[in-house]
Amino acid sequence: MAASRPRQTNSLTFADLGVPDALNRVLAATGVNRPFPIQAAALPDALAGRDVLGRGRTGSGKTYAFVLAVLTRLAATATPRRAGRPRALILVPTRELATQIDSVMAPLAQALSLRTMTIFGGVAARPQIAGLRAGVDVLVACPGRLADHVKTGNAILGAVEITVLDEADHMADLGFLPTVRRLLEQTPRGGQRLLFSATLDAGVDVLVRRFLTDPVVHSVDSTLSPVAAMAHHVLHVHADDRFAVLVELTAAPGRTVVFTRTKRGAKTLARRLVAAGVTAVELHGNLAQGARTRNLRAFSDGEVHTLVATDIAARGIHIDDVALVVHADPPEEHKAYLHRSGRTARAGATGTVVTLMTDGQVPEVRDLTRKAGITATTTRLRPGDALLRELAPGERTLVPQPVPRSAGPRHEAQPAHGGRGRRGGKPTSTTSARSLPARSGAAAFSARARPGARRGAH
């Protein structure tokens, strides 16, 4: 592998790096004027056709690093589209990340008359088949559903000129690497490959050695490195005070992402926050794809200010101006802490990270912060403490919402991370937290994630 020296980005422009004018105009129109370090480092090699192994902390801007390279190179070769034969393939671990990458890429692709589409589970296969048959330049896909299309002959990967693996370590964590290897074996051996990963654990390293040819390595901060622009706080609270403290934090006007360990915990907490007057939606693997998309859009558009999520939102989801991340349930390991926390302080912004800790969680949280390499300010407090307004400033707004019961039982069977979905039948529930019944009485969301409780997939 060839290492590279970081480029100085103060005066560099995307044009200096070789990005064509048509794309520069689109970037400028969206307020993207100067490359971030990972973009300045990786783009010249990617545009030159080299294989690239990129590592950068969350929020470092790697999406543009590979999207601009892929589109520029495809436009330069001008190979015509063919039915079922994408010219570039971007493999990602989750549906949300696939959708997000495509939303970033679509206006850029349109400027070059290139066509993009997404493939993932949890939605009907027929529109995807129609899109493949119509011809596509760049396919953004989750491994499971794409493997289904390859097996049935709807997608043929023999014409892929460039393959990108984004969040490769997360795909490894989810057990996708055997499927990823089979898909890569279907692509031409001489094609360009770009791989982005937080770590080079054994599974990812196997991919690098097997499928990348003399890759140039660009590492601009580890994805698992703490971000200096984050302020970390641990709030030592009584178990009975935890929900009241959460309400005070989430009722502030800024955008907040609250993490729980389990899907059931996220659903229950979102219901309770809504009943208390906080505008909130949930995001977890038990939601049907339509509900996941609507809830994420409501949070992104500012319709609601709080997103209650499992670790499905800890990787790859980029929402501008998230001011606060709250670990309502401390995660099980330090990598998850850093990835969750990375939803704030993105792209040079600042942010605050709060972990709620009860008496029984003190050893766990101390070990977590030590392994994460962060220094957190620990404060024992009760609801109403002045520190809560410092951490989440602004006038609190609480408008309790009536939450009628849904008409029937929920029957959700969608895969958590964009793998193979059910064929045929439509999802039976797309209800968001705002239309779900509130949990009443003393039962707290935290009971769902106490040590030893059964933990489902995120």
C-alpha positions in Angstrom: 0.0 0.0 0.0 1.2 3.5 -0.8 0.8 6.2 1.9 0.1 9.8 1.0 0.9 13.1 2.7 -2.1 15.3 3.7 -2.8 18.2 1.4 -3.2 21.7 2.6 -6.8 22.7 2.0 -6.9 26.4 2.9 -6.6 27.6 -0.7 -7.4 24.4 -2.7 -10.7 24.3 -4.7 -12.4 21.3 -6.1 -11.4 22.6 -9.6 -7.8 22.4 -8.5 -8.3 18.7 -7.6 -9.7 17.9 -11.1 -13.4 18.1 -10.5 -15.2 19.3 -13.7 -16.9 22.7 -14.0 -20.4 21.1 -14.2 -20.0 19.5 -10.8 -18.3 22.6 -9.3 -21.4 24.7 -10.2 -23.7 22.2 -8.4 -21.4 22.1 -5.4 -21.3 25.9 -5.2 -25.0 26.1 -5.4 -25.3 23.9 -2.3 -22.7 25.9 -0.4 -19.9 23.4 -0.8 -16.9 25.5 -1.8 -13.7 24.1 -0.3 -12.7 20.5 0.0 -12.3 18.9 3.4 -9.0 17.1 4.1 -10.2 13.6 3.2 -11.5 15.0 -0.1 -8.3 16.9 -0.9 -6.3 13.8 -0.1 -8.3 11.1 -1.9 -9.8 12.8 -4.9 -6.6 13.2 -7.1 -5.7 9.5 -6.7 -9.4 8.4 -7.2 -9.7 10.6 -10.3 -6.5 9.1 -11.6 -8.0 5.6 -11.4 -6.0 4.4 -8.5 -7.5 2.0 -5.9 -8.0 4.0 -2.6 -8.3 2.9 1.0 -9.7 5.8 2.9 -10.1 6.3 6.7 -11.5 9.3 8.3 -13.6 10.2 11.3 -17.3 10.4 11.0 -18.5 13.6 9.4 -15.1 14.1 7.7 -16.7 14.4 4.2 -15.8 11.1 2.6 -19.1 10.8 0.7 -18.0 13.6 -1.6 -14.6 12.1 -1.9 -15.9 9.0 -3.7 -19.1 10.4 -5.3 -17.2 13.1 -7.2 -14.6 10.7 -8.3 -17.1 8.1 -9.5 -19.2 10.6 -11.4 -16.2 12.4 -13.0 -14.7 9.1 -14.3 -18.0 7.7 -15.6 -18.7 11.0 -17.5 -15.2 10.8 -19.0 -15.6 7.3 -20.4 -19.1 8.0 -21.7 -20.0 4.3 -22.0 -23.7 3.9 -22.8 -26.1 2.6 -20.2 -27.2 -1.0 -20.7 -30.2 -2.8 -19.1 -29.4 -4.5 -15.9 -25.7 -3.6 -16.1 -24.7 -0.7 -13.8 -21.4 1.0 -14.6 -20.5 1.8 -10.9 -21.5 0.1 -7.7 -21.6 1.7 -4.2 -22.1 -0.9 -1.5 -23.4 0.3 1.9 -24.6 -1.4 5.1 -27.9 0.4 5.7 -30.9 1.7 3.8 -30.6 5.1 5.4 -27.0 5.5 4.2 -28.0 4.3 0.7 -30.7 6.9 0.5 -28.5 9.6 1.9 -25.6 9.0 -0.6 -28.1 9.0 -3.5 -29.6 12.2 -2.4 -26.1 13.8 -2.3 -25.2 12.3 -5.6 -28.4 12.8 -7.6 -28.1 16.5 -8.5 -24.4 16.0 -9.3 -25.2 13.1 -11.6 -28.0 15.0 -13.3 -25.5 17.7 -14.2 -23.6 15.1 -16.1 -26.6 13.3 -17.6 -25.9 10.2 -15.5 -28.6 8.1 -13.8 -28.5 6.8 -10.3 -30.8 4.5 -8.2 -30.8 2.7 -4.8 -31.4 -1.0 -4.1 -32.2 -2.2 -0.5 -34.6 -4.5 1.3 -37.8 -3.8 3.1 -39.5 -2.4 0.0 -41.0 -3.9 -3.1 -38.6 -5.5 -5.6 -40.6 -4.7 -8.7 -39.8 -1.0 -9.0 -36.1 -1.9 -8.5 -36.3 -4.4 -11.3 -37.9 -1.9 -13.6 -35.1 0.7 -12.8 -32.4 -1.9 -13.5 -33.9 -2.8 -16.8 -34.1 0.9 -17.8 -30.3 1.2 -17.3 -28.4 2.9 -14.5 -25.0 4.4 -14.3 -24.5 4.3 -10.5 -26.1 1.8 -8.3 -26.1 2.4 -4.5 -27.0 -0.9 -2.9 -27.2 -2.9 0.3 -25.6 -6.3 -0.1 -28.6 -8.6 0.7 -31.1 -7.2 -1.8 -28.5 -6.7 -4.5 -27.5 -10.3 -4.1 -31.1 -11.3 -4.7 -31.2 -9.3 -7.9 -27.9 -10.8 -9.1 -29.2 -14.3 -8.4 -32.3 -13.8 -10.4 -30.4 -12.1 -13.3 -31.9 -8.7 -12.9 -28.5 -7.2 -12.1 -25.3 -8.2 -13.8 -22.1 -6.8 -12.4 -19.8 -7.5 -15.3 -19.9 -4.0 -16.6 -19.0 -2.3 -13.3 -16.0 0.1 -13.9 -15.8 1.4 -10.3 -16.8 -0.2 -7.0 -17.0 1.6 -3.7 -17.4 0.0 -0.3 -18.5 2.5 2.3 -18.5 1.8 6.0 -16.8 -1.6 5.3 -16.2 -2.2 9.0 -19.9 -1.8 9.7 -20.8 -4.3 7.0 -18.4 -6.6 8.7 -20.1 -6.0 12.1 -23.5 -6.9 10.5 -22.2 -10.1 8.9 -22.4 -8.9 5.3 -18.8 -9.6 4.3 -19.5 -13.1 2.8 -22.2 -11.5 0.6 -19.9 -8.5 -0.2 -17.1 -10.9 -1.3 -19.5 -12.8 -3.6 -20.6 -9.5 -5.2 -17.1 -8.2 -5.6 -16.2 -11.5 -7.4 -18.9 -10.6 -9.9 -17.2 -7.3 -10.9 -14.3 -7.1 -13.4 -10.9 -7.8 -11.9 -9.4 -4.8 -13.5 -12.0 -2.3 -12.2 -11.2 0.5 -9.8 -12.1 0.0 -6.2 -12.4 2.5 -3.4 -12.9 1.3 0.2 -13.7 3.4 3.2 -13.6 2.0 6.7 -13.1 3.1 10.3 -10.9 0.2 11.1 -9.0 -2.5 9.3 -10.2 -5.5 11.4 -9.5 -8.9 10.1 -12.6 -9.2 7.8 -12.0 -5.8 6.2 -8.3 -6.4 5.8 -9.1 -9.6 3.9 -11.2 -7.5 1.4 -8.4 -5.0 1.0 -5.8 -7.7 0.3 -8.0 -9.6 -2.0 -9.8 -7.0 -4.1 -7.7 -3.8 -4.0 -4.6 -3.4 -6.1 -1.7 -1.4 -4.6 -4.1 1.0 -2.9 -3.2 4.5 -1.9 -4.0 4.9 1.8 -5.5 8.2 3.0 -6.1 8.5 6.7 -7.4 11.9 7.9 -8.1 11.3 11.6 -9.4 7.9 12.6 -13.2 7.4 12.5 -12.7 6.2 16.1 -10.9 9.3 17.2 -12.6 11.7 19.6 -13.6 15.0 18.0 -12.1 18.0 19.7 -15.2 20.1 18.9 -17.4 17.9 21.1 -18.0 18.6 24.8 -18.6 15.3 26.7 -20.7 15.3 29.8 -21.9 12.4 32.1 -24.9 13.3 34.1 -25.2 11.1 37.2 -28.9 10.8 37.9 -31.3 8.9 40.0 -33.2 6.2 38.0 -36.5 7.9 38.8 -35.2 11.2 37.5 -33.9 10.0 34.2 -37.0 10.7 32.1 -37.5 14.2 33.6 -33.9 15.1 32.7 -34.4 13.8 29.2 -37.5 16.0 28.8 -35.6 19.0 29.9 -32.8 18.3 27.4 -35.1 17.5 24.4 -37.6 20.3 25.0 -34.9 22.8 24.0 -35.1 24.2 20.4 -32.0 22.6 18.9 -31.9 19.2 17.1 -31.2 16.3 19.5 -30.5 12.6 18.8 -31.3 10.3 21.7 -29.9 6.8 21.6 -31.3 3.7 23.3 -29.9 0.2 23.3 -33.1 -1.6 22.1 -35.8 -1.1 19.5 -38.5 -1.4 22.1 -36.7 1.1 24.3 -36.6 3.6 21.4 -40.3 3.1 20.6 -41.3 3.4 24.2 -39.2 6.5 24.9 -40.4 8.3 21.8 -44.0 7.7 22.8 -43.4 9.0 26.3 -41.6 12.1 25.0 -44.4 12.9 22.7 -46.9 12.5 25.5 -44.8 14.9 27.6 -45.0 17.5 24.8 -41.6 17.0 23.0 -41.7 16.8 19.3 -40.1 13.4 18.6 -39.9 10.5 16.2 -38.4 7.1 16.5 -35.9 5.3 14.2 -35.1 1.6 14.6 -35.2 -1.7 12.7 -38.7 -2.6 13.6 -40.2 0.3 11.6 -41.3 -0.4 8.1 -39.2 1.5 5.5 -41.8 4.1 4.7 -42.0 5.0 8.4 -38.2 5.2 8.7 -38.0 7.5 5.7 -40.8 9.7 6.9 -39.4 10.0 10.4 -35.9 10.8 9.3 -37.3 13.4 6.8 -39.4 15.0 9.6 -36.3 15.3 11.7 -34.1 16.5 8.9 -36.7 19.1 7.8 -37.1 20.5 11.3 -40.7 19.3 11.7 -39.6 17.6 14.9 -36.5 18.4 17.0 -35.8 15.0 18.6 -34.9 11.7 17.0 -35.0 8.7 19.3 -32.9 5.9 17.8 -31.0 2.7 18.2 -27.5 2.3 16.8 -29.1 2.1 13.3 -28.6 5.9 13.3 -25.1 5.8 14.7 -23.3 5.2 11.4 -23.6 7.1 8.2 -26.7 9.2 9.0 -25.8 12.9 8.4 -28.3 15.5 9.6 -27.0 19.1 9.6 -26.9 21.1 12.8 -27.4 18.3 15.4 -26.6 20.3 18.5 -26.9 17.5 21.1 -26.4 13.7 21.3 -27.8 12.0 24.4 -26.9 8.5 25.3 -30.1 7.7 27.3 -28.7 4.1 27.5 -24.9 4.0 27.5 -23.8 1.8 24.6 -22.2 -1.6 25.2 -18.8 -0.7 23.8 -16.6 2.3 23.1 -16.8 2.2 19.3 -20.6 2.6 19.4 -20.1 5.5 21.8 -17.9 7.3 19.3 -20.0 6.5 16.3 -23.2 7.7 18.1 -21.5 10.8 19.3 -20.4 11.5 15.8 -23.9 12.6 14.8 -23.0 16.0 16.2 -19.9 18.2 15.6 -19.9 17.2 12.0 -18.0 19.0 9.1 -16.3 21.4 11.4 -19.3 22.3 13.6 -19.3 22.0 17.4 -21.6 19.8 19.5 -22.4 18.4 22.9 -22.6 14.8 24.0 -24.4 13.8 27.2 -24.5 10.3 28.8 -27.1 9.6 31.4 -25.7 7.4 34.2 -27.4 5.8 37.2 -25.7 4.5 40.3 -25.5 1.0 38.9 -23.9 2.1 35.7 -20.9 3.9 37.2 -18.3 1.2 36.5 -19.7 0.6 33.0 -19.6 4.3 32.0 -16.2 4.9 33.5 -14.8 1.9 31.5 -16.6 3.2 28.3 -15.2 6.7 28.4 -11.7 5.4 29.2 -11.7 3.0 26.2 -13.1 5.8 24.0 -10.3 8.0 25.0 -12.5 11.0 26.0 -12.5 13.2 29.0 -16.0 13.8 30.2 -17.3 16.2 32.9 -19.3 14.2 35.4 -22.1 16.0 37.3 -24.6 14.6 39.8 -27.8 16.5 39.3 -31.6 16.5 39.6 -34.3 17.8 37.2 -34.3 21.6 37.1 -30.5 21.9 37.5 -29.1 25.0 35.7 -26.5 22.8 33.9 -29.3 21.3 31.8 -30.0 24.7 30.2 -26.3 25.2 29.6 -26.1 21.9 27.8 -29.3 22.5 25.8 -29.9 26.2 25.7 -33.0 28.0 24.6 -36.7 28.4 25.6 -38.3 25.1 26.4 -41.5 24.3 24.5 -43.8 21.5 25.7 -47.0 20.8 23.8 -48.5 17.5 25.0 -50.0 15.6 22.1 -53.1 13.4 22.1 -51.8 10.0 21.1 -54.8 7.7 20.0 -54.2 4.0 19.9 -53.5 2.5 16.5 -56.4 0.6 15.0 -54.8 -2.8 15.1 -51.7 -4.7 16.1 -48.3 -4.0 14.6 -46.8 -6.7 12.4 -43.4 -5.5 11.5 -40.9 -7.9 10.0 -38.4 -5.6 8.2 -34.7 -6.4 8.4 -32.8 -4.0 10.6 -30.0 -3.0 8.3 -31.1 -3.1 4.7 -30.5 -6.8 4.0 -33.0 -9.1 2.4 -36.5 -8.0 3.0 -39.7 -9.9 2.7 -40.7 -10.5 -0.9 -44.2 -9.6 -2.0 -46.3 -8.5 0.9 -46.4 -4.8 1.9 -45.4 -3.7 5.4 -48.4 -3.5 7.7 -47.3 -0.6 9.8 -45.8 2.8 9.0 -46.8 4.6 12.2 -44.5 7.1 13.7 -44.1 7.8 17.4 -46.4 10.8 17.2 -49.4 8.6 16.4 -48.6 5.8 18.9 -50.1 5.5 22.4 -48.2 7.0 25.3 -46.8 4.6 28.0 -48.3 5.6 31.3 -47.6 4.9 34.9 -44.3 4.3 36.4 -42.9 2.0 33.8 -39.8 3.6 32.4 -38.1 3.1 29.1 -34.8 2.3 30.9 -36.2 -1.0 32.1 -36.0 -2.2 28.6 -32.3 -1.8 28.5 -31.1 -2.6 32.0 -28.1 -4.9 32.2 -29.1 -8.4 31.4 -32.2 -7.5 29.5 -32.6 -9.2 26.1 -31.1 -7.0 23.4 -32.5 -7.2 19.9 -30.9 -6.1 16.7 -30.8 -2.4 16.2 
